[in-house]
Amino acid sequence: MALALTTRVDLSFSRYQFDEFKKNTKARQVSFEEIDYSIYKTTSNCIAFTTSEERITTWIKTFYLRYCAEAIKDGGTTLKSTWDETPAQNDATKSEKISITLSTEDEKTQVNIVTIIIYCSTGRIQIQGKSLRVWGDSEFPIIKDLVDQNVRNTSNFTSSKNIQSFLKTVSQPPMENECDVTNPAIITVTTEDLPPLSNPSNPCCEKSLTTMKNNMADLESSFVSFKQEIFKSYEDLKHDLTSKDKEINMLKKRIGSLEATNELLRKDNIELNSLSKKQKQIEKKVSNTIDQYNKLKKNNEVNLNPQTEESPQYSASTENVIPNIPTHNIFSPLNEENPNHDISINISQSLQGETKKASPKTLDAETVILCDSNGRKLDPKLLCPNSSTEYLKCPTLESANQLINQYEFKQTKTFIVHVGTNDIEKLPINKVTDQTRSLLTSIGNKNPEARILLSNLLPRSDELLQKAQNLNRNFLQIPTEFKNVTNIEHTNLFQSTSLLYDKKHLNDKGIKIFAKNLKSAFFGTQKTHRHIKTKRQFHPDPNKPFLPNPLLHSNPLLHSNPLLHPSPLPHPSPLLHPNTFPPSHFPKPYYNTPPFQNYDHHFPPTERNTNPNSQKISSEDAKNQKITEIAKLLYGLFQ
């Protein structure tokens, strides 16, 4: 017997063992290890039976030892077998199906007998072919007995016993009176019951019928092999499609990640373009500043190098030496101005310019914003309209304090402070509160009359949210410790968690609410916590020099009246008239008079971030002021 292997046989038979069979509901129900010819049609030439998980390997081993282990011959005819395996779809170490094709081969022709198909995953064994009935009657009982005896200890000789008779039966041509009875209910008809034929024997017809049968059997076996090949190719295509689907899914995920990366790179590119534009603008400003500096430096050099006067030449002779002694009165009034006065002024101005270069930078903005990264999208022009604004980025409180020390704020009236978001990640609450107090103290020392808007910390989406809320409670107490300090709360931002871009930065919607809160506090429309101060009263500073009222001293009558300017000397002077008036008759100096009761009415405090010179005195205030001046004038004349 010749064996053709498409795959190598696993002699341990563990590759064909499955712990549990699959349930195939579409297949027909067949008997357990029994042959029933009535399940399939007669023309289908097919029978099938099932076995259990424990006996499937025994059946496979029996088929291998009986048909594939050694060569089987009967005269010039040889029994040929072909072993073909199909691997499992989910596990390549297992075989799902085994196909054993039996055929006879002589010197001229090769005829297929039967094909045994073993489905290892379902436990179904199917036999089909033209010699199906012969195999079922002669081979199936022998193979079943071998399986029942457990062929582990049997030899190849015992397994292939009586197979010569099966080969002889299959290789013989069919008899004339042979009738393939597949249904036992059909009655066998003998030649004696038939009427005599005119030509009882026709060898040509018998040969043609035999040839047709052989051709049909060959076609059937070819169709079975073609079907197996098609099924195998279908399984391969299915496996390829599955792998391609996996690759497509991986490519889709890769495309999604690349699109996200591309979007991030696009945003970075936009930011880089904006930064490059800002850099160009700053470079232009720096170049203009350098040009102005060079011009001022040239002017200072010209002022520092005045025209040299010709020095008088003295003769070296010592004859008739006359001393040159000045005879003019040094105490006489100057008739001409000092010609070197302008030179000294220019020198002093140049020295002052050099000292200013070493002094801190000057900011002329009326509003200064000290903010961390949450303020990068704020528009100062929209936040503080009608006011010149300067935005200073301060990641931490320490950097904010350094910026305050680097600048001089001459015209600043409002400071908006929002710092501390990054400090609570590294410092405790008490330390952050102390640094905030230190920052407010530095601002107060620089600009004591400016108001300070202290903004609370914004909500977060991490574990530092409670820490930020505790720090905000400490911020509420700060306005009671400092004057002109107002606290800005952001309770409307703590009411929703969809306002954050990440764990601590606001998105576009949150930035709008944040800007609205700052703008409301800037214009005083937000309900804020502010320190309540007492009514402002007028107290002249004794350290400041006395500046007379120009409205009173511009009048020549008041200026020439000696009664309004009494002598402060305790003893009479010989150069003045003796004073005969009692001390009570002297009018008090007007700069020592108590403040008017309606001071706030005549001089109301100026609004924040507005020009004080823009406020005009009303006509009634001017009239009252003139009446006061006339009363003082009359009082001085009639005393």
VOGU-3710 file (C-alpha; in Angstrom, 3 decimals, decimal comma):
1> malalttrvd> 0,000/0,000/0,000  1,391/3,359/-1,049  0,850/6,292/1,350  0,747/9,887/0,100  1,011/12,470/2,899  0,170/16,123/2,427  0,909/16,731/6,126  3,005/14,770/8,572  1,063/12,362/10,803  1,297/12,910/14,573
11> lsfsryqfde> 1,979/9,369/15,832  1,196/10,439/19,403  -2,291/11,404/18,124  -2,474/14,252/20,670  -2,984/16,775/17,885  -6,381/15,243/17,104  -7,660/15,222/20,693  -10,235/17,872/21,749  -11,502/18,291/25,296  -15,028/19,097/24,141
21> fkkntkarqv> -16,675/18,741/20,725  -18,337/21,631/18,954  -22,075/21,422/18,398  -23,068/21,476/14,735  -26,831/22,004/14,522  -26,903/22,197/10,705  -25,625/18,637/10,130  -27,967/15,637/10,066  -28,333/13,541/13,178  -26,563/10,185/12,787
31> sfeeidysiy> -26,135/7,122/14,988  -23,365/6,595/17,526  -20,766/4,246/15,962  -23,430/2,530/13,847  -24,059/2,612/10,081  -27,531/3,493/8,809  -27,904/3,509/5,007  -31,344/5,115/5,159  -30,187/8,514/6,500  -28,795/9,731/3,172
41> kttsnciaft> -30,137/9,121/-0,323  -28,873/6,160/-2,295  -27,491/8,370/-5,038  -25,397/10,349/-2,580  -23,162/7,338/-1,766  -22,591/8,686/1,755  -22,864/7,326/5,290  -21,838/8,817/8,644  -21,680/8,113/12,358  -20,430/9,877/15,504
51> tseerittwi> -18,097/8,960/18,348  -17,064/10,422/21,728  -14,156/12,619/22,867  -12,455/9,626/24,516  -12,667/7,289/21,472  -11,906/9,715/18,607  -8,144/9,173/18,816  -8,682/5,381/18,892  -10,663/5,549/15,639  -7,968/7,705/14,008
61> ktfylrycae> -5,196/5,359/15,135  -7,122/2,325/13,849  -7,636/3,928/10,419  -3,933/4,801/10,256  -2,689/1,300/11,213  -5,132/-0,468/8,888  -4,774/1,615/5,732  -1,584/3,691/5,997  0,989/1,751/8,044  2,095/-0,824/5,422
71> aikdggttlk> 1,662/-1,720/1,767  -1,225/-4,012/0,783  -1,211/-5,941/-2,524  -3,387/-8,525/-4,178  -1,743/-9,799/-7,286  -1,059/-6,818/-9,481  -3,450/-4,524/-7,599  -2,224/-2,217/-4,835  -4,303/-0,424/-2,220  -3,240/3,247/-2,188
81> stwdetpaqn> -4,148/5,704/0,614  -3,832/9,528/0,852  -3,645/11,283/4,270  -4,634/14,968/4,344  -5,111/17,260/7,404  -6,712/20,677/7,879  -5,393/22,737/10,860  -7,789/24,347/13,318  -8,726/27,981/12,692  -8,005/29,278/16,201
91> datksekisi> -5,162/26,905/17,155  -2,499/25,892/14,648  -1,298/23,056/16,917  -4,578/21,171/16,425  -6,024/19,448/13,337  -9,701/20,037/12,729  -10,263/17,561/9,871  -8,528/14,440/8,460  -9,259/13,053/4,955  -8,165/9,483/4,037
101> tlstedektq> -8,720/8,574/0,362  -8,513/4,841/-0,541  -7,958/3,795/-4,164  -6,814/0,732/-6,126  -3,931/0,998/-8,553  -2,702/-1,465/-11,147  -0,440/-1,180/-14,144  -2,995/0,690/-16,249  -5,606/2,464/-14,150  -6,257/3,934/-10,711
111> vnivtiiiyc> -9,759/3,685/-9,242  -10,989/5,519/-6,108  -12,808/3,297/-3,630  -13,945/5,424/-0,688  -12,974/8,607/1,138  -13,018/8,634/4,952  -13,450/12,122/6,454  -12,872/12,508/10,223  -14,015/15,791/11,845  -11,861/15,913/14,981
121> stgriqiqgk> -13,585/18,964/16,483  -17,150/17,547/16,218  -16,555/13,764/16,506  -18,256/13,019/13,158  -16,838/10,342/10,780  -18,157/10,345/7,205  -17,517/7,772/4,413  -18,409/8,359/0,764  -17,562/6,712/-2,548  -18,735/4,124/-5,078
131> slrvwgdsef> -17,657/1,131/-2,922  -19,452/2,469/0,112  -21,646/-0,632/0,599  -18,722/-3,042/0,283  -16,683/-1,073/2,834  -19,611/-0,849/5,247  -20,375/-4,569/5,078  -16,821/-5,893/5,257  -14,591/-3,228/6,858  -16,741/-1,363/9,378
141> piikdlvdqn> -17,385/-4,396/11,698  -13,669/-5,242/11,758  -12,610/-1,650/12,503  -15,244/-1,300/15,243  -13,998/-4,509/16,910  -10,445/-3,146/16,860  -11,615/0,126/18,417  -13,505/-1,744/21,122  -10,374/-3,814/21,883  -8,304/-0,591/22,143
151> vrntsnftss> -5,575/-0,937/19,505  -2,838/0,513/21,696  -1,378/-2,946/22,321  -2,227/-4,430/18,904  0,304/-4,711/16,116  0,107/-3,545/12,540  -0,467/-7,115/11,421  -3,512/-7,462/13,632  -4,882/-4,128/12,466  -4,512/-5,021/8,763
161> kniqsflktv> -5,982/-8,510/9,162  -8,507/-9,638/6,493  -7,883/-6,516/4,404  -6,813/-8,738/1,465  -10,343/-10,011/1,102  -11,647/-6,392/0,991  -9,091/-5,514/-1,697  -10,020/-8,624/-3,706  -13,730/-7,819/-3,470  -13,214/-4,248/-4,566
171> sqppmenecd> -10,905/-5,130/-7,483  -13,339/-7,718/-8,972  -15,688/-6,512/-11,776  -19,399/-6,427/-10,911  -21,568/-9,508/-11,615  -24,315/-9,507/-14,244  -27,058/-10,311/-11,819  -25,661/-8,090/-9,052  -28,138/-5,568/-7,743  -27,231/-2,828/-5,307
181> vtnpaiitvt> -29,897/-3,128/-2,663  -29,756/-0,205/-0,252  -33,247/-0,610/1,076  -34,044/-3,918/2,752  -37,725/-3,398/1,990  -37,103/-3,871/-1,732  -37,642/-7,479/-2,902  -34,724/-9,098/-4,743  -35,695/-10,198/-8,240  -33,826/-13,203/-9,746
191> tedlpplsnp> -33,322/-14,019/-13,386  -35,790/-16,876/-13,196  -38,692/-14,465/-12,590  -37,824/-12,328/-15,618  -39,079/-13,218/-19,086  -36,478/-14,548/-21,476  -34,685/-11,938/-23,482  -33,988/-12,146/-27,148  -30,297/-11,579/-26,487  -29,519/-12,782/-22,973
201> snpccekslt> -25,862/-11,843/-23,031  -24,289/-8,823/-24,705  -20,590/-8,340/-23,792  -20,389/-4,914/-25,399  -23,183/-3,555/-23,241  -21,647/-5,009/-20,115  -18,288/-3,401/-20,874  -19,850/-0,043/-21,606  -21,849/-0,149/-18,391  -18,754/-1,064/-16,431
211> tmknnmadle> -16,854/1,790/-18,049  -19,648/4,223/-17,257  -19,726/3,109/-13,637  -15,990/3,502/-13,330  -16,152/6,957/-14,894  -18,933/7,975/-12,542  -16,929/6,742/-9,574  -13,887/8,662/-10,788  -15,982/11,773/-11,248  -17,404/11,372/-7,791
221> ssfvsfkqei> -13,997/10,961/-6,185  -12,678/13,896/-8,199  -15,634/15,958/-7,089  -14,959/15,016/-3,454  -11,305/15,975/-3,751  -12,290/19,189/-5,548  -14,765/19,928/-2,794  -12,080/19,387/-0,171  -9,681/21,652/-2,026  -12,339/24,349/-2,385
231> fksyedlkhd> -13,182/24,109/1,298  -9,520/24,310/2,210  -9,003/27,360/-0,016  -12,138/28,896/1,486  -10,729/28,414/4,980  -7,448/29,963/3,867  -9,280/32,943/2,393  -11,303/33,309/5,561  -8,124/33,291/7,627  -6,549/35,874/5,293
241> ltskdkeinm> -9,631/38,086/5,529  -9,515/37,911/9,322  -5,862/38,911/9,357  -6,541/41,715/6,871  -9,409/42,993/9,032  -7,068/43,107/12,015  -4,495/44,998/9,972  -7,188/47,448/8,786  -8,297/48,073/12,381  -4,699/48,665/13,416
251> lkkrigslea> -4,239/51,073/10,499  -7,425/52,925/11,476  -6,153/53,339/15,017  -2,804/54,491/13,678  -4,543/57,001/11,384  -6,576/58,315/14,335  -3,448/58,791/16,426  -1,683/60,497/13,514  -4,648/62,831/13,024  -4,571/63,753/16,723
261> tnellrkdni> -0,812/64,347/16,507  -1,320/66,430/13,374  -3,937/68,551/15,147  -1,565/69,167/18,060  1,239/70,061/15,673  -1,084/72,430/13,818  -1,957/74,208/17,075  1,741/74,400/17,972  2,459/75,836/14,526  -0,210/78,509/15,012
271> elnslskkqk> 1,258/79,403/18,402  4,760/79,542/16,910  3,542/81,859/14,148  1,913/84,164/16,685  5,081/84,100/18,800  7,189/84,912/15,753  4,941/87,895/14,992  5,237/89,094/18,573  8,987/88,586/18,403  9,202/90,747/15,283
281> qiekkvsnti> 7,154/93,465/16,953  9,356/93,343/20,044  12,480/93,458/17,879  11,135/96,581/16,162  10,427/98,194/19,520  13,888/97,242/20,787  15,536/98,654/17,668  13,589/101,902/18,050  14,543/102,059/21,717  18,204/101,495/20,848
291> dqynklkknn> 18,062/104,283/18,268  16,519/106,650/20,804  19,127/105,642/23,347  21,948/106,327/20,890  20,496/109,750/20,073  20,188/110,637/23,754  23,714/109,405/24,373  25,059/111,609/21,583  23,179/114,608/22,978  24,581/113,940/26,451
301> evnlnpqtee> 28,110/113,691/25,055  27,657/117,032/23,307  26,373/118,602/26,531  29,212/117,108/28,571  31,834/118,556/26,157  31,111/122,378/26,024  33,132/124,775/23,935  36,477/125,416/25,463  37,259/129,057/26,129  40,571/130,487/25,175
311> spqysasten> 42,775/130,627/28,203  44,562/133,936/28,758  48,238/133,945/27,920  50,483/135,305/30,623  53,827/136,739/29,760  56,792/135,085/31,247  58,468/138,378/32,144  58,356/139,475/35,726  58,855/143,157/35,058  56,259/145,671/36,303
321> vipnipthni> 54,134/143,046/38,002  50,832/144,588/39,069  48,633/142,558/41,396  45,109/142,000/40,075  42,899/142,251/43,147  39,106/142,307/42,665  37,536/145,450/44,069  33,871/144,849/43,333  31,422/144,100/46,121  30,672/140,444/46,303
331> fsplneenpn> 27,461/141,209/48,211  26,045/143,473/45,524  23,097/142,137/43,501  23,947/140,291/40,321  23,376/142,350/37,206  24,036/139,559/34,758  23,350/135,872/34,883  26,113/133,368/35,138  27,190/132,412/31,621  28,198/128,947/32,815
341> hdisinisqs> 24,725/128,308/34,223  23,537/126,400/31,176  26,651/124,264/31,186  26,118/123,277/34,833  22,469/122,454/34,121  23,426/120,251/31,181  26,031/118,456/33,284  23,522/117,862/36,082  20,929/116,606/33,604  23,405/114,180/32,071
351> lqgetkkasp> 24,320/112,897/35,514  20,656/112,452/36,326  20,197/110,527/33,065  23,012/108,168/34,036  21,446/107,562/37,427  18,088/106,873/35,806  19,646/104,164/33,694  20,680/102,321/36,825  17,256/102,852/38,424  14,334/100,391/37,941
361> ktldaetvil> 12,253/100,415/34,791  9,199/102,634/34,644  5,690/101,517/33,723  3,222/104,245/32,772  0,189/101,944/32,513  -2,817/102,838/34,626  -3,702/99,165/35,185  -1,182/96,353/35,793  -2,276/92,698/35,574  -0,159/90,106/37,428
371> cdsngrkldp> -1,461/86,706/36,305  -0,310/83,130/35,766  -0,966/80,905/32,734  -4,746/81,110/33,167  -4,591/84,704/31,926  -2,786/83,981/28,654  -6,043/84,328/26,662  -7,264/87,488/28,406  -7,572/90,608/26,272  -6,456/93,600/28,414
381> kllcpnsste> -8,168/96,079/26,082  -11,552/94,386/26,572  -10,925/93,701/30,252  -9,986/97,286/31,149  -11,353/99,628/28,451  -10,472/103,331/28,473  -7,353/102,509/30,483  -3,764/101,822/29,494  -2,995/98,265/30,612  0,198/96,228/31,071
391> ylkcptlesa> 0,093/92,409/31,404  2,925/90,780/33,414  3,074/86,985/33,362  3,878/85,573/36,819  3,955/81,762/37,167  4,599/81,965/40,921  4,307/84,468/43,754  8,091/84,747/43,975  8,353/85,789/40,307  5,554/88,337/40,845
401> nqlinqyefk> 7,447/89,867/43,781  10,601/90,114/41,651  8,691/91,902/38,874  7,251/94,406/41,363  10,783/95,206/42,549  12,044/95,640/38,972  9,552/98,340/37,960  8,460/101,776/39,059  4,721/102,415/38,817  4,200/106,165/38,543
411> qtktfivhvg> 0,706/106,348/37,044  -0,651/102,951/38,062  -4,005/103,120/39,823  -5,137/99,477/39,798  -3,316/96,167/40,292  -5,116/92,924/39,345  -3,365/89,972/41,035  -4,120/86,328/40,190  -1,167/84,164/41,272  -0,828/80,980/43,338
421> tndieklpin> -2,088/78,202/41,040  1,382/76,662/40,723  2,512/77,511/44,274  -0,003/75,201/45,991  1,538/72,230/44,167  4,807/72,643/46,114  4,122/74,847/49,142  1,715/74,563/52,097  -1,255/76,890/52,433  0,294/79,029/55,177
431> kvtdqtrsll> 3,436/79,630/53,127  1,391/80,647/50,066  -0,702/83,016/52,225  2,444/84,621/53,682  3,950/85,104/50,217  0,680/86,708/49,062  0,825/89,141/51,993  4,448/89,931/51,114  3,460/90,645/47,494  0,642/92,973/48,570
441> tsignknpea> 3,036/94,755/50,945  5,517/95,324/48,103  2,763/96,731/45,889  1,569/98,998/48,723  5,076/100,310/49,302  5,525/101,048/45,601  2,125/102,647/45,093  0,274/103,256/48,375  -2,749/104,970/46,792  -3,451/102,311/44,147
451> rillsnllpr> -6,206/99,779/44,664  -5,444/96,058/44,516  -7,888/93,433/43,167  -6,853/90,066/44,663  -8,376/87,174/42,691  -9,160/83,837/44,336  -7,772/80,607/42,890  -9,759/78,839/40,171  -11,231/75,308/40,447  -9,122/72,246/39,651
461> sdellqkaqn> -9,868/68,636/38,674  -7,214/66,940/40,807  -6,564/66,315/44,479  -5,536/69,957/45,090  -9,115/71,269/44,753  -9,709/71,225/48,530  -6,359/72,926/49,101  -7,311/75,719/46,669  -10,649/76,241/48,453  -8,905/76,461/51,835
471> lnrnflqipt> -6,485/79,037/50,427  -9,425/81,057/49,074  -10,828/81,222/52,621  -7,517/82,715/53,764  -7,698/85,239/50,913  -11,072/86,450/52,223  -9,330/87,668/55,422  -6,589/89,607/53,606  -8,727/92,717/52,770  -9,132/93,325/56,515
481> efknvtnieh> -5,334/93,534/56,883  -4,529/95,845/53,946  -6,124/99,042/52,734  -7,395/99,389/49,167  -7,448/95,578/48,768  -10,547/93,950/47,239  -11,138/90,204/46,991  -12,572/88,697/43,779  -14,499/85,446/44,184  -15,203/82,935/41,408
491> tnlfqstsll> -18,105/80,936/42,830  -19,733/80,636/39,407  -16,672/78,709/38,150  -16,923/76,142/40,983  -20,507/75,223/39,969  -19,510/73,185/36,904  -16,720/70,730/36,040  -16,957/71,247/32,260  -15,007/74,521/32,311  -11,485/73,013/32,507
501> ydkkhlndkg> -9,185/72,198/29,610  -6,969/70,031/31,820  -6,564/69,641/35,575  -5,921/73,340/36,272  -6,413/75,432/33,097  -9,719/76,876/31,929  -11,163/76,248/28,490  -12,616/78,993/26,282  -15,949/78,968/28,107  -14,249/79,209/31,514
511> ikifaknlks> -11,975/82,034/30,311  -15,056/84,090/29,376  -16,551/83,674/32,869  -13,167/84,405/34,481  -12,789/87,607/32,430  -16,351/88,638/33,292  -15,606/88,310/37,029  -12,415/90,387/36,728  -14,163/93,045/34,663  -17,050/93,266/37,164
521> affgtqkthr> -14,571/93,745/40,004  -12,645/96,310/37,953  -15,769/98,452/37,506  -17,040/97,714/41,017  -20,214/95,875/39,945  -19,332/92,584/41,605  -20,271/91,812/45,192  -16,824/91,646/46,785  -15,246/91,458/50,224  -13,615/94,821/50,933
531> hiktkrqfhp> -12,237/96,384/54,041  -14,636/99,108/55,364  -12,635/102,273/56,001  -13,606/105,304/58,020  -14,503/108,607/56,409  -11,508/110,346/54,956  -10,568/113,480/56,888  -8,192/116,283/56,016  -5,054/116,490/58,172  -2,173/118,589/56,937
541> dpnkpflpnp> 1,163/116,827/56,881  3,596/118,712/59,165  6,564/117,286/57,237  5,465/118,919/53,969  6,415/122,579/53,318  3,683/125,191/53,435  2,240/126,034/50,017  0,020/129,168/50,061  -3,295/129,252/48,278  -2,722/130,918/44,899
551> llhsnpllhs> -6,364/132,069/44,728  -5,929/134,200/47,861  -2,388/135,463/47,247  -3,111/136,459/43,695  -5,236/139,354/45,081  -3,017/142,490/45,537  -5,208/143,850/48,373  -4,810/140,691/50,410  -1,143/140,432/49,582  -0,429/144,045/50,664
561> npllhpsplp> -2,582/143,973/53,815  -0,282/143,778/56,867  -3,114/142,550/59,075  -3,231/139,197/57,257  0,527/138,729/57,817  1,243/139,620/61,466  4,721/139,347/62,782  5,440/136,021/64,447  8,163/137,596/66,621  7,467/137,486/70,358
571> hpspllhpnt> 9,214/140,838/70,972  8,698/144,059/69,024  11,258/144,789/66,400  12,922/148,202/66,230  12,284/148,270/62,492  8,479/147,896/62,871  5,740/149,977/64,441  4,837/149,064/68,012  1,805/146,787/68,084  -1,097/148,241/70,088
581> fppshfpkpy> -3,689/145,558/69,241  -4,434/142,729/71,647  -3,545/139,230/70,500  -7,188/138,277/70,105  -7,600/140,887/67,381  -5,077/139,230/65,106  -6,682/136,978/62,485  -5,555/133,421/62,438  -3,520/132,238/59,473  -5,814/130,732/56,855
591> yntppfqnyd> -3,646/127,657/56,505  -4,352/126,726/60,142  -8,128/127,047/59,825  -10,070/123,837/60,403  -11,300/122,024/57,297  -14,685/122,877/55,894  -17,551/120,636/56,890  -18,496/120,179/53,278  -14,961/119,186/52,180  -16,178/116,037/50,518
601> hhfppternt> -18,811/118,082/48,707  -16,337/120,616/47,306  -13,537/118,142/46,616  -15,072/114,731/45,904  -12,594/111,860/45,484  -11,665/111,159/41,900  -12,825/107,949/40,270  -10,384/105,129/39,622  -8,513/104,974/36,350  -9,639/108,480/35,269
611> npnsqkisse> -7,719/111,716/34,811  -8,176/113,993/37,866  -7,790/117,085/35,693  -10,812/116,049/33,658  -13,176/116,828/36,565  -14,359/120,465/36,485  -15,481/122,513/39,444  -19,177/123,309/39,305  -20,433/126,913/39,209  -21,888/126,723/42,735
621> daknqkitei> -18,558/125,581/44,161  -16,803/128,467/42,408  -19,316/130,955/43,835  -18,867/129,600/47,361  -15,123/129,812/46,999  -15,271/133,463/45,845  -17,644/134,379/48,720  -15,160/132,850/51,162  -12,322/134,899/49,692  -14,358/138,171/49,879
631> akllyglfq> -15,289/137,431/53,498  -11,647/136,977/54,416  -10,744/140,182/52,586  -13,403/142,214/54,424  -12,406/140,661/57,705  -8,834/141,799/57,209  -9,799/145,342/56,181  -12,212/146,125/59,019  -10,256/144,676/61,934
//
